[in-house]
Amino acid sequence: MLDTVSLEAFGHDVRDRRRELGLSVRALAARAGVSPAYVTAIERGRNPATGRPAVPSVAVLVGLAAALELEVARLLDSLRLPGTRAAGHVLLYSCDDRACPLGASENLFGDRVDHWLCIADPRGDQPALPGGRATVRRWQLGEFPYDGPRLVPGQLVSALELEARELARAHAGHRVGLLIADCSAVMRRVQNAEAEVALERRWDAEVHRIWAEHLHGPPAVDVCFYRHADVEALGLSIDQLATALELVRQHDLVILLDGDDTVTGPPAVRRILERARPVGVGAGPWRELVSAAAAGLAGAGASS
């Protein structure tokens, strides 16, 4: 449990960084997608309305990291929230076909990972990390666990358990991160693409069970990677807006790769939903609606 001293120290760090950037409380709040009163409560380490410590959620921390121009991992590591994991279930969503999911994951979370298990996109090469920091596996389309025309979620769980059992020979007890980089690639191939998204509802729980049994600890981070081009290519075979909403809701952290930008929290959610604009809805009204909804949606996974 966090104590008042820890929360006050964290609040002072937020305040000092805000001042270093020359931001007002109101400007920081706007950037982070929270109210100015909440920023003040965080900086003071106590909510003046209730007299209790202001304990930020994971979603708020991600928004603050982006607003304060800090690495996500650095700010998340500065607090251990009661009832939350160190990193959680991460949606890494790319609008850049050139993006390397393993390289991006290493840049974001490498300081908390001793070794990665990466299930690579079967359609292309996956660059290795230096120092043998990653075990890369490729589940080929047409073979187990993708040996049929339809996705069988139980087979994915079984395949992951086999990989974890093998990895445990060298890495049991280490901080092992998981990156599933073939999520949207599989969606394009199977007949029931929605099953991939539905699996996210229980995926993180399955990963924690498997890690606890075979690697003797929780996953350092659990990253699911989707490419927007894959989702878009599915066209009318799926509801793209419903898919985007479900992905956001089922992950603790939302991170968007968009060219040279790495965007987190509400701004990431906003950009993802902007690209899922329904046919017949004007771009202007849709942007207004998405902007109003993004802050709440960014915290949905962490609070559910």
C-alpha positions, 0 to 999 in steps of 0.5 A: 500500500502506498503511504502518504510520504511516497505520494507527497514525494511523487507529487513534488516530482510532478510539480517540479517537472511541470515547472521545469517545462514551464507549464501551468497546472491548467496546461498540464491537466489539458495535456494529460486529460485530467482536471486541474483540480486533480493535478493539484491534488496529485502535486499536494499528495492529498485531495483537499475535498476528501482529505485522503491521498490522491492515488493516480490510476495507471491510465492517469500515470500514462497521461502524465508521462506523455504530458511531462515528456517522460518515458512511460516506464520511468513514471510508472516505476515511480509508484506501485499502485495497490491492486495494479501490476508493474506494467500490465496488459499493453496495447501497442497499436501501430499506424506505421508499417515500418514499425518494429514491435520488438524494438519499440517494446524494448525502448518502452519497457526494456529497463524492466525486462531481463528477457523477451519472449516474442511471437513474431509476425509470420509475414516478415523478419523480426530483427534480433535484440543485442545481447540475446535479450529475446527469444523469437518464435514464429507460429506459422499460418497453416500450422499449430496453433493456426492450423485451421481456417478459424481461430481457436483461442484455446490453441493459442493459450496451449501454444504459449504454455509450450513456449513458456515451459521451454523458456523456463529452462534458462529464464525461470525466476527472471523478469520475462516480458511477452510480446505477441506481435502477430495479433492483427496478422492472424486476424487477416487470415482467419474467418473469425477475426473477432475471436482474436479481439475477444480473446483479449478479455482473458488473455492477460489472466492466462499469461499470468497463470502460465508465467506463475506456473512455469517462470515463477513470477508475473510477466514483466510486461504483456504486450499485444501488437496490432497494425492499423493497416491489417485492421483496415484491410478487413474492411466490412468483415468486422466492425472497425469501431467496435474493434477499436473500442474493445481493444482499448477497453481490454488493455491497461495501457494504450500506446500508439506508434505513428511515424516518429511519434510514440503517443500514450493515454488519451491522445493515443486513444483519440488517434486510434478512434479517429481512424475508425470513423464510421462511414457517413460521419463527418470528420469534424463532428467525429473528432469532437466526439472522440476528443470528448470520449478519449480520456474516459476510454483510456482508463477503462481497461485499468479500472475494469 
